[in-house]
């Protein structure tokens, strides 16, 4: 589905005004030099820690700037928003701080941690309504309710005041950095932060290149930029919930189209690898969207050598119950986790033979489903095997085939994989 765009470009004076507003409730977030990533990429890599806000994401900037700008009569009627989680927390905090009634629509699949945090920040001033499977489903329901109740809709990204609020990240970066910034990597969902940073740097540091990064399974901005017009994706992978939207904004799209240096998409599995790496090696906890920018650095390793590079860490609202899925996706992406249909001979000792003669010394069975339903010579089992090295896969499959255990390989059959695993 295609749509139209709206012409708008933030004035730097309005961004400075937004910065003064945001100072009322949020401190400047740190800009940290990363020794490890700087050595890895032979560049000066800095992390803008937007995950260290009270609500653990940059969304508080736009939400508070928007709600604080409303006339008194609109505040008395109340506000409505739709969000996959982070914007919801920003709105909830703003409603509680400004004593404004808010109704917050969230997808039913939103991690419980984000729902609980939203209720905690909003207190008695907000109500959470769970609707639909995607942000877009929630937004449609919220807009219907908003119109019926004559309330103000606080959009998560497609609103001038939201964009100006997110643009204040750029002011902080330029104030904090002792050197000129060559690259800024920014996560893109609907495009509010990306559009804001484009405006700030266009006015104050036009040589800085802004790189947008979005999930491979939800390339709404990249698709629209390639088509030259707003495009609504029919299906998206909702795993990176903080950056998975079917359609970017009418305000944000023209700005990103004209001022982003490049849009890059990153596989969800690569993002999961980065999440685990940040936790294990840097003690930084990020949500999937928060890891997008760092995950993109491999794609620019030659280009950024010797440059001053900032990665915006956009959020840390990660639900610990998702850890198993994050690890699974990371292993699949690294070609270290593999699923097979194994045909076991229906005789005693067959499993022992498989473990002793087929598996390599460093291979580990992590998933096993078997049911003897007939008297056939061979019975299938779904087996998940974790390898120490990706190079161990081919020899493993060869041993399976030679010994007549091999039934099928499931990793490259997504429909069957989703059904069986």
C-alpha positions as CSV (number, residue, x, y, z in Angstrom):
1,X,0.0,0.0,0.0
2,X,1.4,3.4,-1.0
3,X,0.8,6.8,0.6
4,X,1.7,10.4,0.4
5,X,4.3,12.4,2.3
6,X,4.0,15.7,4.1
7,X,6.5,18.5,3.6
8,X,8.1,19.6,6.8
9,X,11.6,20.3,8.1
10,X,12.5,21.1,11.7
11,X,13.9,24.6,12.4
12,X,17.0,24.5,14.6
13,X,15.4,27.2,16.8
14,X,12.6,24.7,17.6
15,X,15.1,22.0,18.4
16,X,16.9,24.3,20.9
17,X,13.5,25.1,22.4
18,X,12.7,21.4,22.7
19,X,16.1,20.9,24.5
20,X,15.1,23.4,27.2
21,X,11.8,21.6,27.6
22,X,13.4,18.2,28.0
23,X,15.9,19.5,30.6
24,X,12.9,19.8,32.9
25,X,12.7,16.0,33.2
26,X,15.8,14.3,31.7
27,X,19.5,14.7,32.2
28,X,22.0,14.6,29.3
29,X,22.9,11.0,28.5
30,X,26.5,9.9,28.4
31,X,28.7,9.7,25.2
32,X,31.0,6.8,26.0
33,X,34.2,5.8,24.1
34,X,34.2,2.1,23.4
35,X,37.8,0.8,23.6
36,X,36.8,-2.7,22.3
37,X,34.8,-1.5,19.3
38,X,37.4,1.2,18.5
39,X,40.1,-1.5,18.4
40,X,38.0,-3.8,16.4
41,X,37.1,-1.3,13.7
42,X,40.3,0.8,13.9
43,X,38.1,3.9,14.4
44,X,37.0,6.1,17.3
45,X,33.7,4.5,18.2
46,X,31.4,6.2,20.7
47,X,28.2,5.0,22.2
48,X,25.4,7.5,22.9
49,X,23.7,5.9,25.8
50,X,20.1,6.7,25.3
51,X,19.3,3.5,27.2
52,X,20.3,5.3,30.4
53,X,17.2,7.5,30.5
54,X,14.8,6.9,33.4
55,X,12.5,5.2,31.0
56,X,15.4,3.4,29.3
57,X,15.0,4.9,25.8
58,X,15.2,8.1,23.9
59,X,11.4,8.1,23.4
60,X,10.9,10.3,26.5
61,X,12.3,13.2,24.6
62,X,9.7,13.4,21.9
63,X,6.8,12.3,24.1
64,X,7.4,14.9,26.8
65,X,8.1,17.7,24.2
66,X,4.8,16.9,22.4
67,X,2.6,16.7,25.5
68,X,4.2,19.7,27.2
69,X,3.4,21.8,24.1
70,X,-0.3,21.1,24.1
71,X,-2.8,23.9,25.1
72,X,-4.4,23.6,28.5
73,X,-7.8,22.7,27.0
74,X,-6.3,19.8,25.1
75,X,-4.4,18.6,28.2
76,X,-7.7,18.6,30.2
77,X,-9.3,16.3,27.6
78,X,-6.5,13.8,27.8
79,X,-4.1,12.1,25.4
80,X,-3.9,8.8,23.5
81,X,-1.0,7.0,22.0
82,X,0.0,3.7,20.4
83,X,3.3,2.1,21.1
84,X,5.3,-1.2,21.1
85,X,6.6,-0.2,24.4
86,X,9.2,2.6,24.6
87,X,7.1,5.5,23.4
88,X,4.4,4.2,25.8
89,X,6.7,4.6,28.7
90,X,7.7,8.1,27.6
91,X,4.0,9.1,27.3
92,X,3.2,7.4,30.7
93,X,6.0,9.4,32.4
94,X,4.9,12.6,30.8
95,X,1.3,12.1,31.8
96,X,2.2,11.4,35.4
97,X,4.6,14.4,35.5
98,X,2.1,16.8,33.9
99,X,-1.0,15.3,35.6
100,X,-2.7,14.5,32.3
101,X,-5.0,11.5,31.7
102,X,-3.6,9.1,29.1
103,X,-4.8,6.0,27.3
104,X,-2.0,3.9,25.9
105,X,-2.6,1.2,23.2
106,X,0.0,-1.5,22.9
107,X,0.2,-4.7,20.8
108,X,-0.9,-7.8,22.6
109,X,2.5,-9.3,21.9
110,X,4.4,-6.5,23.7
111,X,6.9,-8.0,26.2
112,X,5.4,-8.0,29.7
113,X,8.4,-6.1,31.0
114,X,7.5,-3.1,28.8
115,X,3.8,-3.3,29.8
116,X,4.7,-3.3,33.5
117,X,7.1,-0.5,33.2
118,X,4.5,1.6,31.4
119,X,2.0,1.1,34.2
120,X,4.6,1.9,36.8
121,X,5.7,5.2,35.1
122,X,2.1,6.3,34.5
123,X,0.6,5.3,37.8
124,X,-3.1,6.4,38.1
125,X,-2.8,8.8,35.2
126,X,-2.8,6.2,32.4
127,X,-4.7,3.2,31.2
128,X,-3.1,0.4,29.1
129,X,-5.1,-1.2,26.3
130,X,-3.7,-4.3,24.6
131,X,-4.8,-4.6,21.0
132,X,-3.6,-6.5,17.8
133,X,-0.3,-8.2,16.9
134,X,1.6,-5.2,15.6
135,X,2.2,-1.5,16.3
136,X,0.1,-0.7,13.3
137,X,-2.9,-2.7,14.6
138,X,-2.7,-0.8,17.9
139,X,-2.3,2.6,16.2
140,X,-5.5,2.1,14.2
141,X,-7.5,1.2,17.3
142,X,-6.0,4.1,19.2
143,X,-6.9,6.6,16.4
144,X,-10.5,5.4,16.4
145,X,-10.8,5.8,20.1
146,X,-9.0,9.2,20.0
147,X,-11.4,10.6,17.5
148,X,-14.5,9.2,19.3
149,X,-13.4,10.7,22.6
150,X,-12.0,14.0,21.1
151,X,-8.6,13.5,22.7
152,X,-5.1,14.4,21.4
153,X,-3.2,11.6,19.7
154,X,0.5,11.5,20.6
155,X,2.2,9.8,17.7
156,X,5.4,7.8,18.4
157,X,7.3,9.3,15.5
158,X,5.2,11.1,12.9
159,X,4.7,14.5,14.5
160,X,6.8,17.7,14.4
161,X,7.1,18.0,18.1
162,X,8.1,14.4,18.5
163,X,10.8,14.8,15.8
164,X,12.1,18.0,17.4
165,X,12.3,16.2,20.7
166,X,14.3,13.4,19.3
167,X,16.5,15.9,17.4
168,X,17.9,17.1,20.8
169,X,20.1,14.0,20.8
170,X,22.1,15.7,18.1
171,X,22.6,18.9,20.1
172,X,24.0,16.8,23.0
173,X,26.3,14.9,20.7
174,X,27.8,18.0,19.2
175,X,28.2,19.5,22.7
176,X,29.8,16.3,24.1
177,X,32.2,15.4,21.3
178,X,35.6,17.0,21.4
179,X,36.2,16.1,17.8
180,X,34.1,16.5,14.6
181,X,31.7,13.6,14.1
182,X,32.1,11.8,10.8
183,X,29.3,9.2,11.2
184,X,26.2,8.8,13.3
185,X,24.4,5.4,13.2
186,X,20.8,5.6,14.2
187,X,18.1,2.9,14.5
188,X,15.0,3.5,12.4
189,X,11.5,2.3,13.1
190,X,9.1,5.0,12.1
191,X,12.0,7.4,11.5
192,X,11.4,10.1,14.2
193,X,14.9,10.0,15.7
194,X,16.6,9.6,12.3
195,X,14.7,12.6,10.9
196,X,15.5,14.7,14.0
197,X,19.2,13.9,13.8
198,X,19.2,14.7,10.1
199,X,17.8,18.2,10.9
200,X,20.2,18.9,13.7
201,X,23.3,17.9,11.8
202,X,22.2,19.5,8.6
203,X,22.1,22.8,10.4
204,X,25.1,22.4,12.7
205,X,27.4,19.8,11.2
206,X,26.4,19.1,7.6
207,X,29.5,17.0,6.8
208,X,28.4,14.4,9.3
209,X,27.0,11.3,7.6
210,X,23.8,9.9,9.2
211,X,23.3,6.2,8.6
212,X,19.9,4.7,9.3
213,X,19.6,1.1,10.4
214,X,16.5,-1.1,10.5
215,X,15.7,-4.8,10.8
216,X,16.0,-7.0,7.7
217,X,12.5,-8.3,8.5
218,X,10.9,-4.9,8.6
219,X,12.6,-2.7,6.0
220,X,9.9,-0.1,5.8
221,X,12.1,3.0,5.4
222,X,14.5,1.3,3.0
223,X,11.7,0.1,0.8
224,X,10.0,3.5,0.7
225,X,13.3,5.2,-0.1
226,X,14.0,2.7,-2.9
227,X,10.5,3.3,-4.3
228,X,10.6,7.0,-3.9
229,X,7.3,7.1,-2.0
230,X,5.7,5.9,1.2
231,X,5.1,2.1,1.1
232,X,3.2,0.0,3.6
233,X,4.7,-3.5,4.0
234,X,2.1,-6.2,4.1
235,X,4.1,-8.4,6.5
236,X,7.0,-7.8,8.9
237,X,9.1,-9.8,11.4
238,X,8.0,-8.4,14.7
239,X,11.0,-9.7,16.7
240,X,12.8,-6.3,16.9
241,X,9.6,-4.7,18.3
242,X,11.1,-1.3,18.9
243,X,11.9,-0.8,15.2
244,X,9.3,-3.0,13.4
245,X,6.7,-0.9,11.7
246,X,4.8,-1.5,8.5
247,X,4.9,2.1,7.3
248,X,7.1,5.0,8.3
249,X,5.9,8.5,8.8
250,X,4.6,11.1,6.3
251,X,6.7,13.7,8.1
252,X,9.8,11.5,8.7
253,X,10.0,9.9,5.3
254,X,10.8,13.0,3.1
255,X,13.5,14.1,5.6
256,X,15.2,10.7,5.7
257,X,14.9,10.3,2.0
258,X,16.7,13.5,1.4
259,X,19.2,13.7,4.2
260,X,20.1,10.1,5.3
261,X,23.4,9.1,3.8
262,X,22.3,5.5,3.6
263,X,19.7,3.0,4.9
264,X,21.1,-0.4,6.0
265,X,19.1,-3.5,7.0
266,X,20.5,-6.0,9.5
267,X,19.4,-9.6,10.0
268,X,17.6,-10.3,13.2
269,X,20.1,-13.0,14.1
270,X,23.0,-10.6,13.7
271,X,21.3,-8.2,16.1
272,X,20.9,-11.1,18.6
273,X,24.6,-11.8,18.4
274,X,25.3,-8.2,19.2
275,X,22.9,-8.2,22.2
276,X,24.7,-11.2,23.7
277,X,28.1,-9.7,23.0
278,X,27.2,-6.4,24.6
279,X,26.0,-8.2,27.7
280,X,28.8,-10.7,28.0
281,X,31.7,-8.4,27.2
282,X,30.6,-4.9,28.1
283,X,27.9,-5.5,30.7
284,X,25.5,-3.4,28.6
285,X,21.9,-4.6,28.5
286,X,20.0,-3.6,25.3
287,X,16.8,-4.5,23.7
288,X,16.9,-5.7,20.1
289,X,16.3,-2.3,18.6
290,X,19.0,-0.9,20.9
291,X,21.6,-3.1,19.3
292,X,20.9,-2.3,15.7
293,X,23.5,0.4,15.2
294,X,26.4,-1.6,16.6
295,X,25.3,-4.6,14.6
296,X,25.6,-2.5,11.4
297,X,29.3,-1.6,12.0
298,X,30.5,-4.8,10.2
299,X,28.9,-3.5,7.0
300,X,30.9,-0.3,7.1
301,X,34.2,-1.6,8.5
302,X,36.3,-0.3,5.6
303,X,34.5,3.0,5.3
304,X,34.8,4.0,9.0
305,X,38.5,3.3,9.6
306,X,40.2,6.2,11.2
307,X,36.8,8.1,11.6
308,X,34.9,9.4,14.5
309,X,31.8,7.3,14.8
310,X,28.7,7.5,17.1
311,X,26.3,4.7,17.6
312,X,23.1,5.7,19.3
313,X,22.1,2.9,21.8
314,X,18.4,3.6,21.6
315,X,16.9,1.5,24.4
316,X,17.4,-1.2,27.0
317,X,13.8,-2.4,27.7
318,X,14.6,-6.1,27.3
319,X,12.5,-8.8,28.8
320,X,14.6,-11.5,30.4
321,X,12.1,-14.2,29.2
322,X,13.3,-13.5,25.6
323,X,16.9,-14.5,26.3
324,X,16.4,-18.1,25.1
325,X,15.0,-16.8,21.8
326,X,17.8,-14.3,21.4
327,X,20.4,-17.0,21.9
328,X,18.6,-19.3,19.5
329,X,18.5,-16.7,16.8
330,X,22.1,-15.7,17.3
331,X,23.3,-19.4,17.0
332,X,21.2,-19.9,13.9
333,X,22.6,-16.8,12.3
334,X,26.2,-17.9,13.1
335,X,25.5,-21.4,11.6
336,X,26.1,-23.0,14.9
337,X,22.6,-24.3,15.6
338,X,21.1,-26.8,13.2
339,X,17.9,-28.8,13.1
340,X,17.4,-32.1,11.3
341,X,14.8,-34.8,10.8
342,X,16.8,-37.9,11.8
343,X,15.6,-41.4,10.8
344,X,16.4,-43.7,13.7
345,X,16.4,-47.5,13.1
346,X,13.7,-48.9,15.4
347,X,16.1,-51.2,17.3
348,X,17.8,-51.0,20.7
349,X,21.0,-49.0,20.7
350,X,20.2,-46.8,17.7
351,X,20.4,-43.6,19.7
352,X,23.6,-44.7,21.4
353,X,25.1,-45.4,18.0
354,X,24.0,-41.9,16.8
355,X,25.7,-40.2,19.7
356,X,28.9,-42.2,19.6
357,X,29.5,-42.5,15.9
358,X,27.6,-39.7,14.2
359,X,28.0,-36.7,16.5
360,X,31.4,-35.0,16.6
361,X,33.3,-34.6,19.9
362,X,32.2,-31.0,20.3
363,X,28.6,-31.4,19.0
364,X,25.7,-31.1,21.5
365,X,22.1,-32.2,21.2
366,X,19.9,-29.3,22.4
367,X,16.5,-30.4,21.0
368,X,15.0,-33.9,20.6
369,X,11.5,-34.9,19.7
370,X,10.7,-38.6,19.0
371,X,7.6,-40.7,19.0
372,X,7.3,-44.3,17.8
373,X,3.9,-44.3,16.1
374,X,4.3,-47.3,13.8
375,X,6.2,-50.5,13.1
376,X,8.1,-49.0,10.2
377,X,11.8,-49.8,9.9
378,X,12.8,-46.2,10.6
379,X,11.1,-43.6,12.7
380,X,11.8,-39.9,12.4
381,X,12.9,-37.6,15.2
382,X,13.4,-33.8,15.1
383,X,16.9,-33.1,16.5
384,X,18.6,-29.8,17.2
385,X,22.4,-29.9,17.3
386,X,24.7,-27.1,18.4
387,X,28.2,-27.0,16.9
388,X,31.3,-25.5,18.1
389,X,32.3,-24.4,14.6
390,X,30.3,-23.8,11.5
391,X,32.8,-25.9,9.5
392,X,31.6,-29.0,11.5
393,X,28.3,-29.1,9.6
394,X,29.3,-30.7,6.4
395,X,31.2,-33.6,8.0
396,X,28.2,-34.1,10.3
397,X,25.7,-34.4,7.5
398,X,28.1,-36.7,5.6
399,X,28.3,-39.1,8.5
400,X,24.5,-39.1,8.9
401,X,24.1,-40.0,5.2
402,X,26.7,-42.7,5.2
403,X,25.1,-44.4,8.2
404,X,21.5,-43.9,6.9
405,X,20.4,-41.5,9.7
406,X,19.8,-38.4,7.5
407,X,16.2,-37.5,6.8
408,X,16.1,-33.8,6.1
409,X,17.8,-30.5,7.0
410,X,15.3,-28.0,8.4
411,X,17.2,-24.7,8.7
412,X,16.7,-23.8,5.0
413,X,13.0,-24.8,5.1
414,X,11.4,-21.9,7.1
415,X,7.8,-23.1,6.8
416,X,8.6,-26.6,7.9
417,X,11.1,-25.3,10.5
418,X,8.4,-23.0,12.2
419,X,6.0,-25.9,12.2
420,X,8.2,-28.6,13.7
421,X,10.5,-26.6,16.1
